[in-house]
Amino acid sequence: MTTYRTVSIDGLDIFYREAGSRDNPTILLLHGFPTSSHMFRNLIPALADKFHLVAPDYPGYGNSSMPTINEFDYTFDRLAEIVEKFISAIALKKYSLYVMDYGAPIGYRIAAKYT
């Protein structure tokens, strides 16, 4: 069953979908443009029996906070920073990345930081 949650990161509400047991391997699903975690609505239940799946909405997308451009720097560097803080906030220790479109420059920034 998919759950819908929100966590506060740097004063922003970051919405995410989560399913599957945390005892299973985790896949972090990073969505593309102009969509949100909603793009994974069919994939998540299809994989939840074998994987722990987490799909956040970036700031300005889906059900996450939507600050104005005067309040938030909508760059890939800043989005990667928010996603990295999200990963820490929900205590993901080991995960695989699934990236799509905008998810690639966000996810690869995070991966490159630790390689």
Sequence and secondary structure as in RCSB ss.txt:
>XXXX:A:sequence
MTTYRTVSIDGLDIFYREAGSRDNPTILLLHGFPTSSHMFRNLIPALADKFHLVAPDYPGYGNSSMPTINEFDYT
FDRLAEIVEKFISAIALKKYSLYVMDYGAPIGYRIAAKYT
>XXXX:A:secstr
  EEEEEEETTEEEEEEEES TTS EEEEE  SS  GGGGTTHHHHHTTT EEEEE  TTSTTS    TTTS  S
HHHHHHHHHHHHHHTT  S EEEE TTHHHHHHHHHHHT 
